[in-house]
Amino acid sequence: MSNRYAVILAAGQGTRMKSKLYKVLHPVCGKPMVQHVVDQVKMLNIQELVTVIGHGAELVKAQLGEESHYALQEEQLGTAHAVMQAQQSLEGKEGVTIVVCGDTPLIKAETMESLFKHHEEVSAKATILTARIDDPTGYGRIIRNENGFVEKIVEHKDATETEREINEINTGTYCFDNAALFEALKKVSNDNVQGEFYLPDVVEILKNQGEVVTAFQTTDLEETLGVNDRVALAEAERIMRSRINEGHMRNGVTIIDPQNTYIESDVVIGQDTIVLPGTILKGKTRIGSDCQIGPNSEIDTCEVGDETVIRQSAAYNSSIGSLVNIGPFAHIRPDSDIHDEVKIGNFVEIKKAVFGKGSKASHLSYIGDAEVGSDVNIGCGSITVNYDGKNKFLTRIEDGVFIGCNSNLVAPVTVGKGAYVAAGSTITKDVPGNALSIARAQQVNKENYVEKLNKKK
């Protein structure tokens, strides 16, 4: 197998997107389009990857980091001009170069691998990835000879009536003999209406030199979709979401309603987990086996153990153990660490807190900046008062504590192991272990008060 190189075209601004965000950085299923392309290209045993950047260059570099080398196209003068910017990195090297657009997030490594192999098997100088489409209007047509090799690519506006009936189109992805590519690029002219240098002209130059030019047809038209506006972006999202959900289902996950379940590309889910409708799973979320997630839950970048249930709740950047029961309508905010067998009930908010094994806050509580031990019961309406207007303070609740309903724990404060806090208490001092703490005004009953008040009226 020859050396392999890749050039990703990511310099365009994408004016039809009508966005401040550069086109290739628009996300599809949680990941920028250009990142999808890079991730697939990296699976091809590539010796060197060059991303051609222009608009939003620094942002694209920040996204891809050291995964790629970069070439700057300061002025966008066409696709051939863009590839020419990779000359310093690739010219003179022996091997095969794939050129792929950064706005084609659905393209698969398997298809590009097949393109490489076909190119090498027929000893071609150029191979075009093609597809068949029912309505090829606007696309460049592939004109083949009787042996199946490519004679030329004809743009729609230049095609004859007979050529327009051809439905095999140019997808904009190519393989080239690397040395031949950069020699031919020097001969590309911009003698056209737009005054730009077009990469398909390289195909014609090589063909006129008597070189072998061929095409490889993908059977999956959807993966060739180029995203140029928000309509195409939504279509790419739909296709990618369907692909992701199908992958999880084939791996043993039950998704009740795939069309209304939104799972980003880096999410991992264990076998026999059930995902209910309206659920959104984002970022680097990892969910264990035998869980039930949803309906209408949002989980972003969380670790979730086995046999955990999260109903109609939201969780972000946190660790959630096994056999945990969360919701409905709970909110797990970032940096929370919820251990096994915990119950977080309806309208409970947890923020930057450790929640020990077997502890529970069943309803209507706020636990923020806290360390909660194991087997703790936090009663309805209880809160950790963690903020004085300037600083946050820590509340410690040790193992086996019982916090009565409607209690305020004013941090910094510690409630010792096995202690009880009476309902309605506002705790401002540490509570010793095994103590009962009562911090509320003494009840006073004024008999016949209402009768006297009514007489005054």
C-alpha positions in Angstrom: 0.0 0.0 0.0 1.3 3.4 -0.9 1.7 6.4 1.5 -1.5 8.2 2.1 -2.1 11.9 2.6 -5.3 13.9 3.1 -6.3 17.5 2.4 -9.5 18.8 4.0 -11.0 22.0 2.5 -12.2 24.2 5.3 -11.5 27.7 4.3 -15.0 28.9 3.2 -17.0 31.3 5.3 -20.4 29.8 4.2 -22.4 33.0 3.5 -25.5 31.0 2.8 -25.5 29.9 6.5 -26.2 33.5 7.4 -24.2 33.0 10.6 -21.4 34.5 12.7 -20.1 31.0 13.1 -17.9 29.7 10.2 -19.6 27.0 8.2 -17.4 24.0 9.0 -17.7 24.8 12.7 -21.5 24.3 12.8 -22.2 21.2 14.8 -24.0 18.1 13.7 -25.1 15.9 16.6 -22.9 17.9 18.9 -19.7 17.9 16.9 -18.4 20.5 14.4 -18.7 19.3 10.8 -15.0 19.5 10.1 -14.3 17.4 13.3 -16.6 14.7 11.9 -14.5 14.7 8.7 -11.2 14.6 10.5 -12.3 11.8 12.8 -13.2 9.7 9.8 -10.1 10.5 7.8 -7.9 9.6 10.8 -9.2 6.0 10.5 -7.5 5.6 7.1 -3.8 5.2 8.1 -3.0 8.7 6.9 0.7 9.7 7.0 -0.1 13.4 6.9 -3.3 15.4 7.2 -3.5 19.0 6.0 -6.5 21.2 6.7 -6.8 24.3 4.4 -8.2 27.1 6.5 -9.2 30.7 5.7 -12.2 32.3 7.3 -12.2 31.6 11.0 -8.7 30.0 10.8 -7.9 30.4 14.4 -11.2 28.9 15.5 -10.8 25.9 13.3 -7.2 25.4 14.6 -8.5 25.7 18.1 -11.1 23.0 17.4 -8.7 20.5 15.6 -5.6 21.3 17.6 -2.6 19.0 16.8 -4.8 16.5 14.9 -3.8 18.3 11.6 -1.3 20.4 9.9 -2.6 23.6 8.4 -2.4 25.6 5.2 -3.8 29.1 5.0 -5.8 30.2 2.0 -5.9 33.9 2.6 -8.1 34.6 -0.5 -10.7 32.1 -1.6 -10.0 31.6 -5.3 -11.5 28.2 -5.8 -11.0 24.6 -4.8 -7.9 24.0 -6.9 -6.4 27.2 -5.4 -7.3 25.8 -1.9 -5.5 22.5 -2.5 -2.5 24.3 -3.9 -2.0 25.9 -0.4 -1.0 22.4 0.8 1.9 22.4 -1.6 4.5 23.2 1.0 3.5 20.2 3.1 2.9 17.6 0.4 4.6 18.5 -2.9 7.2 16.0 -4.0 6.0 13.2 -1.8 5.2 9.8 -3.3 1.8 8.4 -2.5 -2.0 9.0 -2.8 -3.8 12.1 -1.6 -7.5 12.2 -0.7 -9.2 15.6 -1.0 -12.4 16.0 0.9 -14.6 19.0 1.9 -14.9 20.0 5.5 -18.7 20.5 5.1 -19.4 16.9 4.3 -19.9 15.5 7.9 -21.7 12.3 6.9 -18.8 10.8 4.8 -17.7 7.5 6.2 -14.2 6.1 6.6 -15.3 2.9 5.0 -16.3 4.7 1.8 -13.0 6.6 1.7 -11.1 3.4 2.2 -12.9 1.8 -0.7 -12.1 4.9 -2.8 -8.4 4.5 -1.9 -8.4 0.8 -2.8 -10.1 1.3 -6.1 -7.7 4.1 -7.0 -4.7 1.8 -6.2 -6.1 -1.3 -7.9 -6.6 0.4 -11.3 -3.3 2.4 -11.0 -5.2 5.7 -11.6 -3.8 9.2 -11.4 -7.2 10.5 -10.3 -10.3 8.9 -8.9 -13.6 10.7 -8.3 -16.1 9.6 -5.7 -19.5 9.6 -7.4 -23.1 8.9 -6.6 -26.3 8.4 -8.4 -29.2 10.8 -7.7 -32.7 10.9 -9.0 -32.6 14.6 -9.8 -29.0 15.6 -10.7 -29.9 19.2 -11.6 -27.1 21.5 -10.6 -24.4 18.8 -10.2 -21.4 18.0 -12.4 -22.1 14.9 -14.5 -19.6 12.0 -14.8 -19.0 11.1 -18.5 -17.5 7.6 -18.8 -16.2 5.8 -21.8 -17.0 2.2 -22.9 -14.4 0.8 -20.5 -15.9 2.6 -17.5 -13.1 5.1 -17.2 -13.9 8.8 -16.8 -13.7 10.9 -20.0 -14.7 14.2 -18.3 -16.8 16.0 -15.7 -19.4 18.3 -17.3 -21.0 21.0 -15.2 -24.8 21.2 -15.5 -24.8 24.5 -17.2 -22.3 23.2 -19.8 -24.0 19.8 -20.4 -25.8 18.8 -23.5 -29.4 17.5 -23.3 -28.0 13.9 -23.5 -25.4 14.6 -20.8 -28.0 16.1 -18.5 -29.9 12.8 -18.6 -26.8 11.2 -16.8 -27.5 10.9 -13.1 -24.0 9.9 -11.9 -22.7 13.0 -10.2 -19.4 14.4 -8.8 -19.5 14.5 -5.0 -16.4 16.7 -4.6 -14.2 14.0 -3.0 -11.2 12.8 -4.9 -8.1 10.6 -4.7 -5.0 11.7 -6.7 -1.5 10.5 -7.2 0.1 13.1 -5.1 3.0 14.1 -7.4 0.6 14.2 -10.4 -1.8 16.4 -8.4 0.6 19.2 -7.7 2.1 19.1 -11.2 -1.4 19.4 -12.7 -2.4 22.2 -10.2 0.2 24.4 -11.8 -1.6 24.2 -15.1 -5.1 25.0 -13.8 -6.5 28.2 -15.3 -9.0 30.7 -13.9 -10.3 31.5 -17.3 -14.0 31.3 -16.3 -16.9 33.5 -15.3 -16.0 33.4 -11.6 -12.3 33.8 -12.2 -11.6 30.9 -9.9 -9.3 27.8 -10.1 -11.4 24.6 -10.0 -10.2 21.2 -8.8 -12.2 19.3 -11.5 -9.9 20.9 -14.1 -7.1 18.7 -12.7 -9.1 15.7 -13.8 -9.3 17.1 -17.3 -5.6 18.0 -17.4 -4.6 14.5 -16.3 -7.0 12.9 -18.8 -5.5 15.0 -21.7 -2.1 13.8 -20.6 -3.2 10.2 -21.3 -3.4 9.3 -17.6 -5.9 6.9 -16.1 -8.9 8.7 -14.6 -11.6 6.6 -12.9 -14.5 6.9 -10.6 -15.8 5.0 -7.6 -19.5 5.1 -7.0 -20.8 5.1 -3.4 -24.1 3.3 -2.8 -25.0 5.7 0.0 -26.0 9.1 -1.5 -26.7 10.6 1.9 -23.1 10.5 3.1 -22.1 12.8 0.2 -24.3 15.6 1.4 -22.5 19.0 1.5 -23.9 21.5 4.0 -24.3 24.9 2.6 -27.3 26.3 4.5 -29.4 25.7 7.5 -31.8 23.4 5.6 -28.9 21.1 4.7 -27.6 21.3 8.2 -30.9 20.1 9.6 -30.9 17.3 7.1 -27.4 16.2 8.0 -28.4 16.3 11.7 -31.4 14.0 10.9 -29.3 11.5 9.0 -26.5 11.5 11.6 -29.0 11.1 14.4 -30.6 8.1 12.7 -27.2 6.6 12.1 -26.1 7.1 15.7 -29.4 5.7 17.1 -29.3 2.7 14.8 -25.8 1.9 16.0 -26.9 1.9 19.7 -29.9 -0.2 19.0 -27.8 -2.8 17.1 -25.4 -2.8 20.2 -28.3 -3.8 22.5 -29.8 -0.5 23.6 -33.6 -0.1 23.4 -34.7 3.3 22.0 -38.4 3.5 22.2 -38.8 6.3 19.7 -35.6 6.9 17.7 -37.1 9.9 15.8 -37.6 11.8 19.1 -34.4 10.7 20.8 -31.2 12.9 20.4 -27.9 11.3 21.0 -24.6 13.0 20.2 -21.8 11.1 18.4 -19.5 10.5 21.4 -22.1 9.1 23.8 -21.6 5.5 25.0 -24.5 3.4 26.3 -24.4 -0.1 27.8 -26.6 -3.1 26.8 -30.2 -3.4 28.0 -30.5 0.3 28.8 -33.8 1.8 27.8 -33.9 5.3 26.4 -37.4 6.9 26.4 -38.7 9.6 24.1 -37.6 13.2 24.3 -34.2 12.3 25.8 -31.1 14.3 24.9 -27.7 12.7 25.6 -24.7 15.0 24.9 -21.0 15.4 25.1 -18.8 12.6 26.5 -21.7 10.9 28.4 -21.2 7.3 29.4 -24.3 5.3 30.6 -24.0 1.8 32.0 -26.2 -1.2 31.5 -29.8 -1.9 32.5 -30.5 1.8 33.0 -33.7 3.7 32.2 -33.2 7.2 30.9 -36.1 9.5 30.2 -38.6 10.4 29.1 -37.6 14.0 28.5 -34.2 13.9 30.3 -31.1 15.8 29.3 -27.7 14.4 30.3 -24.5 16.2 29.2 -21.0 14.8 29.9 -21.9 12.5 32.8 -20.8 9.1 33.9 -23.8 7.0 34.9 -23.5 3.5 36.5 -25.6 0.4 36.0 -29.3 0.0 36.8 -29.8 3.7 37.3 -33.1 5.5 36.5 -33.2 9.2 35.5 -36.7 10.4 34.7 -37.6 13.8 33.3 -34.4 15.4 34.8 -31.3 17.2 33.8 -27.7 16.3 34.7 -24.4 18.0 33.6 -20.7 17.2 34.0 -21.2 14.9 37.0 -20.7 11.4 38.1 -23.8 9.3 38.9 -23.4 5.8 40.4 -25.3 2.5 40.1 -28.8 1.8 41.3 -29.5 5.5 41.6 -33.0 6.9 41.2 -33.3 10.5 40.0 -36.4 12.5 39.2 -38.8 13.4 38.1 -37.8 17.1 37.6 -34.4 16.9 39.4 -31.4 19.1 38.4 -27.9 17.7 38.8 -25.5 20.6 38.2 -21.8 20.4 37.4 -19.2 18.8 39.6 -21.6 16.6 41.5 -20.6 13.1 42.6 -23.6 10.9 43.4 -22.7 7.5 44.8 -24.6 4.2 44.5 -28.1 3.6 45.7 -28.9 7.3 46.1 -32.4 8.8 45.6 -32.7 12.3 44.3 -36.4 13.0 44.0 -38.7 15.6 42.4 -37.6 19.2 42.3 -34.3 18.5 44.0 -31.2 20.5 42.9 -27.7 19.2 43.5 -24.7 21.4 42.8 -21.0 20.6 43.3 -21.9 18.1 46.0 -20.8 14.6 47.0 -23.8 12.4 47.9 -22.8 9.3 49.7 -24.1 5.7 49.2 -27.7 5.1 50.1 -28.5 8.8 50.9 -31.7 10.5 49.8 -33.2 13.8 49.2 -36.7 12.9 48.1 -38.2 16.3 47.2 -37.9 20.0 47.0 -34.4 20.5 48.3 -31.3 22.4 47.3 -27.9 20.8 48.2 -25.0 22.9 46.9 -21.3 22.9 47.9 -21.8 20.0 50.2 -20.3 16.7 51.3 -23.1 14.3 52.2 -22.2 11.0 53.8 -23.9 7.6 53.4 -27.4 6.7 54.6 -28.4 10.4 55.1 -32.0 11.5 54.9 -32.6 15.1 53.8 -36.2 16.1 54.4 -38.5 18.0 52.1 -37.7 21.7 51.7 -34.2 21.6 53.2 -31.3 23.6 51.8 -27.6 24.1 52.3 -27.2 27.9 52.6 -23.9 28.1 50.8 -23.6 31.7 49.5 -23.2 34.9 51.5 -23.3 37.2 48.5 -19.5 37.1 47.9 -18.2 33.6 48.7 -19.4 30.0 48.7 -19.0 27.8 51.8 -19.0 24.1 52.4 -21.7 22.1 54.3 -20.6 18.7 55.7 -23.3 16.2 56.6 -21.8 13.0 58.0 -23.0 9.4 57.8 -26.4 8.5 59.1 -27.7 12.0 59.7 -31.4 12.8 59.6 -32.3 16.3 58.4 -35.9 17.3 59.2 -38.1 19.0 56.7 -37.7 22.7 56.0 -34.2 23.0 57.6 -31.6 25.5 56.6 -27.9 24.5 57.1 -26.0 27.8 57.0 -22.5 27.0 55.8 -19.8 26.6 56.8 -21.2 24.1 59.1 -20.9 20.3 60.0 -23.6 18.0 61.1 -21.9 15.1 62.9 -22.4 11.4 62.4 -25.8 10.1 63.4 -27.2 13.5 64.4 -30.8 14.7 64.0 -31.8 18.1 63.0 -35.4 19.0 63.9 -37.8 20.1 61.3 -37.9 23.8 60.6 -34.4 24.5 62.1 -31.9 27.0 60.9 -28.5 25.6 61.8 -25.7 28.1 62.1 -23.3 26.1 64.4 -21.8 22.6 64.2 -24.0 19.8 65.4 -22.1 17.0 67.4 -22.6 13.4 66.4 -25.7 11.6 67.8 -27.1 15.0 69.0 -30.6 16.4 68.3 -30.4 20.0 67.2 -33.4 22.3 67.4 -33.0 25.8 66.1 -36.3 27.5 65.8 -38.4 30.1 67.7 -40.5 28.8 70.6 -44.1 28.3 69.7 -46.6 30.6 71.4 -50.4 30.1 71.2 -52.6 33.1 72.0 -55.9 31.7 72.9 -59.1 33.4 71.7 -57.0 35.8 69.6 -59.2 35.5 66.5 -62.4 36.2 68.4 -60.8 39.4 69.8 -59.6 40.4 66.4 -63.0 40.0 64.9 -64.6 42.2 67.6 -62.2 45.0 66.7 -63.2 44.8 63.1 
